[in-house]
């Protein structure tokens, strides 16, 4: 503690407890104790290893570096930042590295301690512990950025007023400097993932947001239109919507209205690490239609809104799910001239050399393909002080992937193969050169007329590579991305490439080696999901199993008027099964019916007859001239074993006393059996009766 007992110093961080109410009103108990122990005893570079060792969702959620992506792209250099709801510090470190001063606010002392110990080497961070409503009057009014990351949805908990979200935002904006910005990251209540079967992130229930929170709860998320209504009520006129994908928590790609996703881009949709989810449809294909119809802003899973002057950045893709030396981001921004520029920047010092090598790769590839039919997107390496980045031209056109998909969708297999052949010919130019782009996949080639431009070549190596190996990898990656592409005949492709099964396996082994090189010792997010993600429930599978369970439990009645039994003179008895075993029937039988057949189930079974009467009199089931069955009768009881998928009991009602309208009543116990079990039981009947 400092002289002021309300101020704690943890390393270089100040923890202000002046407005702390004395207890934490929310706490995750043992999870937070574990987090506090980790941040006290492990360096940040060790977090990934700890996450993998413990296979813990809370650790992944709080400690993954991917959490920082949601703010890393925002230019905050030299700025003063307020982080409302700083929590365990998922983004505090990124803010501290970028901004001049960071002020955090959080209600939980335990979480603030985790944050402080985690970032104890940051000398520009102060964390205030207490309710925002109590703290707000003492906060400064000159913040360049105020961040509400996963916070705005709790507005009614903060405020407790009639219009909590409007009042919350108005209070927040009072603390902005001139030309300051508010940043809101929040789930879209109509996000496609919720329609597809994800539980609502905060309440853990299905379809809560879609049903407009009919069951209540203290959290509210919004559609884009819902957020815009709040902004309008607060007098906000200048704002920009961004679309984090797959969501804002573990964002890998950030889209904007200036750069929306294209068909085929949104395939990373199963991310349920914490909760079971249903899989009602393939979100990739749904997103393809949504993007084509310009509805992405309606169904995106999350929003990031910048209130204030627009930022120049249109798009960002993060590649920090890699070994440190390859962790970079790709950024598309609009220059003051209106020109779009593409940049690649290192995300850590270890990746600096990788950025430098990309410019070297451009020069080597441009030399190789000079005079050929492949262009290499120009790269310029820029340096400023200790910063380094690559700048590329923004290339218009369609990706080769799109062109190939178009042919497949039209079932133009011949056209597909012709395009693939052209691809092989173009990339094979000067194949003897000791330089090759290992990642020359279809999505990295933009086509505009007869001009084919390679836009991404960061995995260029200095060796002679057989073009068929590059082509096989391209087609291999293409097939893995979309199961609809499996209509391709790989044998034809392999024959065209002159590759054997052994060659193909060598290429696959090379691919595995490459992926290991890229990720290093760490597991990728997709590997972590496969390793520790929550189950995906496919309702159709359950439905089929339930149908399989229920379908045998149907009773079908056949009536023979003298011409034999037939399907057109039969009917099913609804609700004949009272439960899984008990069957009750009350059938009206016309006097013209000669024979009546009861099929007690649609599969092998054991039947015990508890009641079988006709007009109130017992039917003699042991009189073969009246009652027959295709099962083996059990002499020890009034029942039979049916080793057949079509069990039946036949009654010659013509031999019974009849009236113009007759009543047949039956009560039975029916136990459905696997056919093999029923066959064994039937074969043993003589030994145990």
C-alpha positions, 0 to 999 in steps of 0.5 A: 500500500502507498501512503494513501491506504486506498492505493495499491502498487503492484509492480508499476501498476496502481490499483485505486480502491477508493470506491471499492464497496468492500466485496466483489459482487460477482466472482468466478471463484476457483477459476479466478484463484487459478488465474491469479496464481498463473499471472503471479507465477508465469510469464505471458509467453508461457500462457499458451503452454499453460492453456494447453496443459490444463485444457481450460476454457476460462484460461483460454478466454482470459489469457489468449493473445487473440483477445487483444485483436479487437483493439490492436488495430486501432491507432492509439499511439500517444492517446489517453484511454479509458477501459470500462470493464477492464476485468482480468486484463484481456486487452489491457496489455495491448492498450498499454503498449499502444497508448500513452495512458490507460485508466481501467475501471472494474467492479471486481477487486479479484479481477483487477488484481489479476489484471495488475499482476498480469501487467505489472511491468506497465507504468502507464496503467491505473485501475479503479475498482468500483461501480462505474456509476460511483466512479464516473464523477471523479473520472477525467473528461479528456479521454481520446478513446473510451472502450466498452468491450463486452460491457455495453450489454450490461448497461441496465445493470450499471444504471438501473434506470428506465433508459439505461443504455442511452443514459450509460452512453451519454455519461460515457461520452461526457468523458471524451476529449474533443474528437475523442472516440467511443469503441463498443464491441458487442454481440449481435442479437441476430447473429447467424451463429444463434440461428444455427444453434449457439446458446446466447453468450451471456445467459447460456440459453438457446435463442434468447436474443432472437426471441427478444429476451422474452425470459428476461435476464440482466443482459441485452444485446442489439441488432445494428438498427437497435444500436443506431436507435440508441445512438440517435437518442443520444445525439450521436451522428458520426459512427462506423460499424465494423464486423469482427469475425467469427466474433469479437472475443477471438477475432481473426478478421475485421470487416467494414462497410468499406470491405465486406467478406466475399463468397467462401471467406466465412468458414471458421464458424464452430468455436464453441469452446465453453458450451454445447451447441446445436448445428442446425445448418452449415453457416458457411453456405448460409453466409455465402448467400447472406454476403451475396444479398448484402445482408452481412451487417444484419447477420454478423455475429458481433459488432465493433462500433467506433463512435466519432470520426472514421478511421482509415482502416477498412479491413484487418486479418490477424495471423497471430495463431502462429509461432512468434516469428510468423505472427503478422497482420494484414491491413487494408486502409484508405489513404487521404487520396482515396487510394486503398493500400494493403499493409503487412505488419509484424505483431511482435519483434520476432516477426520483423524478419518475416516481414523483411523476407516478404519484400525479398520474396517479391523481388525473387518471384518477380524475377522468376515470372518476368515474361510469363503469365503470372504477375506478382503484386508489388511489395515495398518495404518501409521502415520508420524508427523501429517499425517495419512494414510491407506495402502492396497495391490493392488488386481488383478482380475475382479470386481464382477460387471464385472462378473455379467455384463458378464452374463447379456450381454449373457442373462444368467439370471440363471448364474446371479442368481447363482452368486448373490446367491453365493454372498449372501452366502459368505457375510452372513458368521457369520451374527450374528457378531456385525460388517458389511460392509454396502457398500459391493456392487459388485464393491467393491469385486474383484474376482480372481478364487475362491478368493473374496476380499473386497477392500473397507470397509470404511462404516463398522459399529458395529452392526448385519445386516441381509445379505439380507439388504446388498444384497438388497442394492448391487443389488439396487445400481447395477441397478441404475448405468446402465439402461441396467440392468433393464432386471433383474426380481426384483420379483425373487430377492426379493423372493430369499431374502425373502423380502416384498415391505415393507422391500424394502421400509425400505431399501430404506429409510435406503439408503437415510439416509446413503447418507444424513449422507455421504454428511451432510448438503451440496448438492452433485455435482449430487444434485447441477447438478439436482438443478441448471444444464443447460437443456439437449436437446435430439434431438430425442425428438425434431425430433419426435415432428417436425415429428409429426408437419410435417407428417400431412402436406403431400398430397397423391393422389389416382387414380382409373382406375376402380378398386377402390382406393388403396395404390399401385395406390397412390403417395405423392406430394412433396413440396405441402405445401408452408408453414404450411397452403398453399397447391398448386397442379398441377397434370397431370391426364391420360385420363384412370383415372376414379376417383381422390382422394386428401388427403389434410393432414394426420390428422384431419383438416379444408380445404378451397378450393381457387381454384380447376380446371380441364383443366382450368375450375372450378370443381363444388364442390357442385355437388355431382355427381362430388365432394364428401368428407368425411368431413362436407361441410361449406355452407358459404365457399368452405371448409369442416371440417374433423373429421377424421385422413384420410380426402379426397376429391374425384373427378369423373374426368370421368364426366368432359371434358377430354383430353389424358393428363389433368391438375388439379390445386388446391389451398387450406388453410389447418389447422391441428387440434387435432381430438377432436377439429375437432369432436366438430367443425363438430358437430357444423357445422349445427348451424353456417352455 
